[in-house]
Amino acid sequence: MHVDLTRRVSNLQLQFPDDAPMLKRLLLQISVFVLLCTNIHGQTRTWTEESTGRTITATLVERNGDSVVLRNLNGKRFTVAIERFTKADQTYIDEASAKEDKVEHQAASDRGNRLKPSPKPVNVGGLKLKAELLDAGPPITSDDAFGELTQILAVKDQVVVGGKDGTITGFKTNEGASLQVNRAFGDSGVIETGSEVERLLRITDNQVAARLRSGKGLLIESGQIKSDIATPNESTSLDRSGTWGVSVETGSSSAKGFSRVSMLSFNSGELEKTHWITSKDPSAVPAGYTMKNASCAAVIGGDIWIAGLNEEGVQEIVCLDRDRKVQFRLGNKNAFASDGFGNFTAIEETPRGAVVLDSNMRDLKVVSLDGSVTAVVDVKPFLGLSYPWIIDASYNPSDGYLYLLVAQAREKSEVRENLIYRISGFAK
């Protein structure tokens, strides 16, 4: 049966010694088990209590053993014992559960054979979008719930990916459907860092900054490690000029405070950080800024977009100009609404607007610079996958493609395969 994550395990910020891989994997598996729940996407229907005849209109969200979770029309969730419902309702629950059990992943059951999805192009919001699966060599598989790869960055004529095993791999792009090993990164196209790659940042077309779980930062120039570099341990985004950017404190902040935001500048090979919004300085907290648990930040059209959970418990995007004035807020208590969100994975600027990727809802939204949602794409049929987890994305203005990194489970197996897609339709 399909399962959905209520939050990414990586957001727990658990720290492990580098020499304790077995302990790390054990605790990660325990964390995944705790955070997973059986998810049944049912239809809104009328439910009847057998003993009283009382009814309620709600949607079946999930089944947990002898009880189910329903969501009413106001979005409120509540748990009810299955035995309280009429026989017809109980039959509906059983059939919905059985249907989910029979859903098959489009995959081979072993590690050697690669997934063979069939993406479907879409025309939506004036955009003609097409996803193409790229051949990056042998299948990249892992027992990890999110796959082996963590980051993707498209720069000029290359794609760079980072992994949990500490590798940074460089590929050369071309018009074909395959990625070629970038020999500038060595004969195998791989740099070994010794620590999980948490973040990749474009500085210039020839310079990439890598943030490692060990806390170390690396400046990579033309495929070679040039020097160490200070990099924020936060969600970070740089302007296309590479001279300034923003980082935001992710995860839960204090009960009385908001997620801290810092401005970044890049000078003489170093990233310098200055606090921009902090609860310690109330005068620096803009009116309307209520971000309690940020997920990511992005520089879009010269403004700062911060996405995450606000103090009202709503997933939203807050757009600020560089004078700390709120330009718009985008979000909805109903995550299924066109302007609603379940989780923010990445926000990327394109000539057609900002692309907002939501792993929980499995969708891609295009948002204009004024905060209007102009397109919503269900990534499951679009990518040709049954239940993908969106990991990261990177738009490359040099070739006009959006590069997407996802993970998909194999058929009848917990093995995940990482896939790299190239999406056209965002260039003008």
ABEGO torsion letter per residue (X at the ends): XBBBBABBAAAAGBBBBAABAAAAAAAAAAAAAAABBBBBBBBBBBBBBAAAGBBBBBBBABBBEABBBBBBAAGBBBBBBAAABBAAAAAAAAAAAAAAAABBBBBBABAABBBBBBBBBBBBGGBBBBBBBBBAEBBBBBABAAEABABBBBBEABBBBBBAAGBBBBBBBBABABBBBBAAAEAAGBBBAGBBBABBBBABAABBBBBBAAGBBBBBBGGBBABBBBBBBBBBBBBAAGABBBBBBBEBBBAABBBBBBBBBBBGGBBBBBBABBAABAAABBBGBABABBABBBBBGGBBBBBEBBAAGBBBBBBBBAAGBBABBBEBABAABAABBABBABBBBBAAEBBBBBAAAGBBBBBBAAGBBABBBBAAAAAGBABBBBABBBBBAAAGBBBBBBBBBBBGBABBBBBBBBBBGABX
